[in-house]
Amino acid sequence: MREQNQIGKMINYERNRAGLSLNELSKGLCSRAFLMRVETGERTCDKMIADALLQRAGVSADKFAYLLSPKEQQLLKLREQMMSAVEEGNRTAAPELIARYRRKAERKGKLHRQLLLLAQLMFDWKCGGSTEGLQEKLVEAWSITMEKSPMEDMVAGKKKDMGMTLTEFVLLMMYYRFLEEQGNLAQASEGYAWLLLHLERFAGAEDRSRLYPQLAYRRMQLLMREGKTEEAVRLSKKAVEQLQAEGKLFYLRKLLRFLLAYDTDTPERKAKLAEILEDISWVYEKYAIEEKEWIWNIPYGVANVEQFGDIIRARRKVLGLSQEELSEGICDPVTISRIEKGKVAPKKQVYQKLLERVGMTGDRFELTIQVERPELFAEADIACGLMTLGYNKEAEEILEELEKKMEGGDKFSMQYFKSLKATALYSQKKITPEEHSRLQEEALYLTVPKVSLEKLADWSFSFQEVRTINLLAHSYDRDGRRENGIALLEILKKQYEEKPFSLEYYVACYESIAGNLGNLLGNAGRYEEAIAISEKGIRLGMGAGRGVMVISSLYGVGWDMEQLWKTGAYTKEESLPYVKASYALSEIFEAEEQWEFYKKHLERLYSN
């Protein structure tokens, strides 16, 4: 059994890595004593405070999966509904949901009050409220956690650089946007420049990829007003590089249009850029994807939350345990029934023992990459990133070193290592498809019971188990067991579509499932089904700004349509834009192997 309190160890590790004292990290969020007790494992904390502490230390909120109590789930669901209505500017639903959240959350703590004020600010501004009238509310929201750091002092040279929560950062973005609207252009430009520098120094990659491009674009506009075209072009290129590094699309079209208009590039390069821009824009128009001017509503790791009762019920059923058997020596069967129905949250000791009995760690927080020690988790994260970019040999070397440091590890850590290392080896053609499938199966069944697919459909999968199934399904496709792979992916697809929050919150996982399932269905000759699921993944992925992930899905739709040319269901004119878009995105994100493959495909089938 792994040592518990991963969240405390991670917060302590990230705080020290960022060079922050207990006072600096806890300032305005919680007491120093509370933070110390969380770090030492004497206390746990809810997700909102955990996210805030990690964000202050420069870490995105998606590193952990988190189990919710019934009350927490109700509040988080209400928050999702409120922020969605605010984003839409819904004049009927938004005020009602804000009032409901206020009634439920005001006594929950300062972070909830701050979020509530942010929601009200967003809504009032969308409904045409003047920036002067909103300024007081903005300062009030900021002061909840930053009382001793006035907003006007948060510019380079006036205040020591420090980490911020996402809510604090978005409030400061608003502050400078309001100054810009009020005509204080020099101060707004200086503020944007400081925020960009802050993102480079403090923010996690996921958060930075959303926030950096929009701030860069605003500062570019102000630089152009001052006649500083060269500086604006340099900033645009830097923002594009940030997006390329993370494979994201936020503001990419606006940045490329700007470079097309003002960069002193060769005519040939400009013509190529114009073509790429046109092909990418086709996807946005095809799926009616709206690009937001300001992204205020940053996700707060909702994708990795589950309700405790759902986990217990699902795993109990698949393991073949009755409520009486599960409760034996822990609590009474009636309590299990109430927990599974979401009516009660158990006490800490009961909570931990129940999780351990169904094969989990006994901790509310679970690292999404299963490595228990924070310093090794960071190395594992690097290995994951290298494999995403195709650097499998380099990733394999890191994984081999990590295995030695882990000294065998537990089943959760070993699942991660087995799965990733098998893929790294297969990508380098060091093992056969059959060997790869066997290793992925070994990894999966370290934590998943060997039961029929029908029974497995009730299992509640962890982030790492989802990753392993995706890899295993691909492997089955190659070794002649394609239908098994399709069946596994269909189980995952159904589970994500039935999760408690909107599908948009689960894009990272759902998009990969949809892309892989579309690929296998196409290989099985089920082309119309493949097109339907791939298009759903594309729509979600593009809407969430996930550029790299949709490349293969776009190509897959084009390929599936090509297989139906002879039936008359689709024509060359219909399939061509999909292949061109996949080619354009692979060029933008410098995916050289894909780029070459798509180029040859276009020349072979569409050159005339």
N, C-alpha and C positions, 0 to 999 in steps of 0.2 A: 504494500500500500504506500502510495506516495505521501510525502509530507504535505500537510494541508496548509491553508492560508497562502495560496499562490499570489493573491492580489497584494497582500502586505509585503511580501518579498519583492514583487515587481515594483511597487511604489518606492520602496526603499532603494532598490537598484537604480531606478530611473532618476530619483531625486539626487543621489550621489553622482551619477553620470553627468547630470546637468549642473552640478556644483551648487545646489541649493541647500540651504539649511532647513531644519524643521520649521522655523519661524517663517522663512520666505515662502515655502511651499504651502503652508497652512493658512497664511495671511488672508483673512476675509472669508475663508471657506469653512474652517473648523478650528478648534483649539489645537495648540501645539501638543498638549497631552493626549488628545484623541488621536492625532496622527501617529504619535509615538506608539500608542497601544495597537493601532492598526498594523503598523510596520512590524511589531514584535509578535503579532498573532494573538494578542489578548482580546482584540475586538475585531469585528467585521464591519463593513459599511455597505450602504446601498449603492446601486449602480450610478446614481447621479453624482454623488460625492466622489466615487472612485474615478469616474470619467473626468471630472473636473481636476482632480489631483494629477492624473496622468497627463492631461492636456497642458497643465501648467508646466509639467516637466518635458513637454515636447513630444508626447506620444499620442497617436490617434486612438480613439475609443473602441476600435474594432479588434484589439488584440485578445480580448476575452469573450468567451461565451458566459452567459449569466443566467441563473435560475431565479425566476420571479416568484414572489408570494402572490396570493390572489389579489390583495389590495394594490400591490405594486403594478400588477398587470392591468388592473382597471384604470389606474392613474396614467400609465404609459399609453394605453389605448386612447384615453381621453386626450392626452397630449398630442398624439398622432392626428386625431380628428380635428383638434383645434388648429394646429399648425397648417394642416392641409386647407382648411376653410379660410384661414388668414392669407395663405399663399394665393388662393383663388380670388381673394377680395370679396368673398361671399357675405353680402351685407345682412343676410338673414341668419345664417348658421354661425358665422364667426362670433358675433357679440354674445350669442346664447352659450356657445362652447367656452368662450373666455370666462363668462360668469360662472359656469359650472366648474371649470378648473379652479377658479378663485375660491369657490366654496370648499372644494376638496383639498386644495394644495396650500392655502395660505398658512396653515399651521404646520405644514410639513418641513419648513425650513427656508432659509434665505435663497437658496438656489432655485427653488420653485417660484418664489416671489419675483426673482430677477427674470426668469424665463417668461413669466406671466406679463411683466412690463414690456419685454421685448416683443411678445406677440401683439400686445396692444399698440405698440409703436409701429410695427410692420403694417397692421391693419389700418391705423389712422392715416399713415402715409400713402398707402395704396388707395385710400378713399379721398385723397386730395387734401389732407391736413397740411397746414403750412409748417415749414421747418422751424420757424421761430416759436410757434405754439407747441411744438413737440420737444423742443430743446430741454425744457425743464424736466419732462418725464424721462428723457434720455439720461440726463445727469443723475436723476434719482435711481434709475436702474443700475447704472455704473457704480454708484456709491454703495450699493448693497454689499459688494465684495471688495470694492476698491476705495473705501472711504478716505484713506490717507494718500491716495494717488489721484489728484484731480485730473480730469480728462485733458484740460488745456496744457498740462505738464507732460503728457505722454508723447513727446516728440524728442528726436535725437538731441542729446546734450542737456536736456532739462531733467530727465529722470533716468535712473539706472535701468538698463534693459532687464526685463523680467518676463517670465512665462505668463501666458494668459489662458484662461479657459476659452472654449469656442464662443460661448455667450459673450464674454468680455470682449473678445476680439471683434465679433460682429457689431457690438455696440459702438466700438471705436471706429469701425468702418462707417457706420451710420453717422457718427459725429463729423467725420471729415467730408462725407457726402453732403451733409446739411450745410457745412461751411461753404462748400462749392456752390450749392444752390443759392446761398445768400450773397455770393459774389466775392467771398474771401478766397480767391483762387490761389494766391501764393501760399497761404497757410494750409489749404487743402492739398496742394501739390506736395508740400513738405511732409504733411501727414501721411499721404499715400507712400511716399518714398521710405518713410520710417517703417511703415507697416510691412512693406515688401522686404526690407532688411530684416525685420523681426521674424518673418516667415522663414527666411533662409537660415536664421540662427536657431530658432526654437521649435518650429512646427513639425509634426510628423508628415511623412510623404503624402498620405492620403488626404489630409486636410490642406496641405500646401497646394496640391494639384487643383483643388476647387477654388481656393481663395486668391492665389497669386495672379492668375490670368486676368481676373476682373479688376483687381487693383492696378495691375500694370496697364490695362487698357484705359482706365480713367486718367492715370498719370500721363500716358501718351497723348491724350487729347489736350491736356493742359500744357504739356511741353510744346505741342504744335502751335498753340496760341501764342507762345513766346518765341516762335520761330526756331525752336531747337529740334529740327527734323532729325539730324544725325543721332542725337541722344534718344529720341523716341524710337527710331529704327533699332538701335541697340537693345533697348528695353523690350521691344516686340520680339526680337530674336531670342532674347533670354527667356521670355515667357514661353515661347514655342519650344525651346529646349527643355523647360520644366515639364511641359506636356508630353514631349517625346519620351522623356526619361520614365514617366509613369504610365505612358500609353493612354492618356486621357484626351478628351475632346473639348473641355470647357473653354469657350471663347476662341477656339482654334480658327474657325472660319473668319471671325472678325480680325484676328491677328494676321492671318494670311492675306486677307484683302488689303490690310494696311501695308504689308510688305510689298504686295503687288503694285500698290500705288506709289510708294515712296522709297523703296529700297533701290539703290543704284546697282542692280544686278544686270547680267547679260540678257539681251533680248531672248535668247534661246531658253535660258533658265526661267525667265518671266513667263514665256509661253507655256512651258511645262507646268509651272506653278498654277497658272490660270486653268489649265486642263484638270489638274488634281483638284482644285477648288470646285470646279464645275461638277466633277464626279462625286465628290463628297456631299455637295449641296443637294444633288439628286436624291440621296438617301433621306435627308431631312425633309425634303418636299414630299417624297413618296409616302413617308410614314407620318406626315403632319406633325413633326417634332418641333415643339416650341423651345427656342433658346431664351433663357431668362436674362434680363439685363443685370440684375443683382441676385446673387444666391445667398439669401440671408438664412434660410432654414437649413442649416447643416445637419445631416443625420447624426444621431447620437448613439451609434452602435446598436440600433434596434435589431439589425439583422441577426445578431448573435444572442438573442434572449429567448428563453423558453419558460413556460410555466412549470413549476415544480410538480404539481399534481399530474400534469400531462405526461411528464417523463416517467414518473413512478407507475402510472397505470399502463403505459405502453410497454415498458420493459418487464413489468410483472407478468403481463399476459403472454408475451413471447417466451419468457423463461418458464412458463407453465406453473407459476405460483398462484395460489389462492390468496385472498386478502388475509386469511387466518395464518397461512404459512409465512407471508411477508411480515406480518406484525409480531410473530412469535419472539418473545424476549425483548421487544422494543416498545410496543404500545398495544392497544386493543384494536380488533378488526374494524370497529365503528369509526375509530379515528382515521384509519386508512381510507375508508369509504368517503369520509368528509374531505380528506386531503385531495383525493383523486377528483372529486367534484368541484374543487376550488373553493370550498366553503371555509377552510381554516388553513393557517400556516403553522407547521409544527415548531416546537421549541428546537433550539440549536442542536442538542444532543440527539434527539429523535431524527431530526433532519439529516444529520451526518450518517447515522447508522442505517437509515433507509436507503440513502444513496449508495452506500458501500454494499448493501445487500443486493442491489440491482446492478452492481458492477461499475459504479462510478467512484469518484474520489472522496466524496463527503464534503466537498467545498462548493460554495455558491458560484465561485469564479473558476472557470476552466480555460486554460490557455488554448487558443485556437490551433496553434502548432504545439504538439504535445511534447514539450521539453520542460522539465520542472524547474531547473535553475535559471534565473533571469539572464546571467551572463552567457549561458549556453543557448538560451532562447534567441538572443540577439544574433548569434552565429548561424543558428538554424534559419532565421529569417533571411539572412544573406544568401544561404544556400537555395532557399525557395525562389528568391528573386533572380538568382543566376539561372536557374532552370527555366523560369518563365521566359528569359531572354535567349534561351538556347545554349547557355554555357554549361553543358552537362559534365564535361570533364572537370572543370573547376569546382562545380557543385559536389561531384563525387569525392574530390579530395577533402573538402570541408566536412562532408558527412563521415568520412572514414576517421578523421581526427575527432569529431564529436562522439562517435561511438566509443572510442578509447576513453574519452573524458567521462562519459556517462557510466562506465564500468558495468555494462549490461543493461542498466536502466530497468524500468518496469514495463508492463505490457503496453501502456499508452505511449511511452517514449519509443519503444521498440516498433510499434505500429508505424509511427511516423518515419523512422529510419528505414525500415524494411521497404515501405512503399516508395519513398523518394529515391532510395539507392537503386532499387530495381528499375525504376524509370530512367535514371541516369545511365545505368549499365546498358539497358536496351537501346537507348538513343544513340549510344556509341557502338551498337551492334556487337556487344560483348556477350550477350545472351540471346537465346531464341525467343520467339513469341510465346511458345509453350512454357519456357522457364520463367518468362516475365509474368504470365498469368498465374503460375504456381506461387511465385513470390508475393504477388498482390493478394492472392487468396489467403496465404499464410498471415499476411499483415492484417487483412480484414477480420479474420476469424480469431485474432487475439482478443478482440473486444466485442465481436458480434457472434451470437450463437449460431451454430450450424443447423438451421431449420429450413423448412420449405419456403419457397418464394411467397406463397399465400400467407404464411404466418409471419414472414419477415416484413410484410407490408405494414404490420402494426408497430414495428420497432421505431424508436425515436433516435435518429442518427446524429452523431456528433459532427462537427465541422470536418474533422480529420477522416471520419468514416465516409463522409460524402466525397471528399477528395479521392480517397482510395477506390471507391466504387466507380467514379468517373474514369480512373486509370484502368481499372479492371475491365470495365465495359469495352474500352478501346482494345484492350488486349484480347478479349473474347472475339471481337470482330476480326482480328488478325489470325487467330488460331482455329477458326472454324466454328465457334460457338456464338455466333452473332445474336441469335434469338435470346440467349441468356443475358447478353449485355443489354439488349433492348428492354427486357423484362426488369432488370435492375434499375435502369434509368427511368422507366415508367413509374416505378415505386417512388423514387426520389421526386420526380416531377409532381406526382399527386400529393405527396406530403407537403411540398413547398406551396402548392396552390391552396392547401387547406390550413396554412399557418394563420395565427391570429391577426397579424398586421398585413397591410397592403403589400402586394407582390413587389412593388417598387423598392421596398426595404430589403428584399432578399435578392437583388439583382446579381450580386457577385456570384452567388452559388447557382441561382436559377438559370442565368445566362449560359454558364458552362454546361449545365445539364441539358438545356435546350439545344445548344450547338452540337454537343456530342450525340444526343438522341437523333437529331436531324441527320447527322452524318451516317449513323448506323441504319436508320430507316431508308435513307437514299441508297446505301450499299445493298440493302435487302430488296430494292426495287419498289419500295412503297413511297414513291416520289411525292405524291400530293400530301401525304401525312408529313413527310420530311420538310416540305416547303412551309406548311402551316406552323409547325413547332419552331422551325428556324426563324421565321418571320416574327414570331412572338418574342423570341430572344433578341433579335435585332432591334425591335421597337423599344424594348425595355433597356437594352444596353446603350443604344444611342441616346435615349432620354436621360440616362444616368451618366452620360459622358464617357463611357468605357470603350474607347476606340480600338485598342488592340484586340480585345476579346471578340468583337463582331466581325473581324476580317474573314475568318474561315467560314462563319455562318453566311455571310454575303456571297462568298464564292460557292458555298454549298447550295444555296437557292438557285444561283445561275446554272450550276451543274445539273441539278435535278430538273430544271426546266429544259435543258438541252436534251435530256433523255426522253422527254415527251414531245420533241419537235415532230417526230414521225407520226404522232397521233393527232397533231394539229391543236393540241391543248395550249401550246406556247410557241412563240416564234423567236427568231434570232433577235429581233428588235426588243422583245420583252426580257430576254435573258442577259443581253449585252450589258445593260447598266449595272447589274449586280457584279459581274466579273470586273468591269472597269472600276467600280467603287472599291472592291477588295484590293485591286491593284494599286489604286490611289492611296488608300490607307496604309498598305504595306510599304509604300514609298515614304510616306510621311513619317511613319514610325520605324523606318530603316530596318524592316524585317527582310533582310536580303534574300534568304532562301525562298520565302513566299513570293517576294517580288519577282524573282527570276522565273519561278514556276508559273505565276499568273501571266507574266509577259509572254512566255512561250505558248500558253493556252490561248491567249488573245490572237497571237500571230497565226496559230494553227487553225482556229475555227472562225475567226472574224476578220482576217486580214483583207478580205475583199469587200 
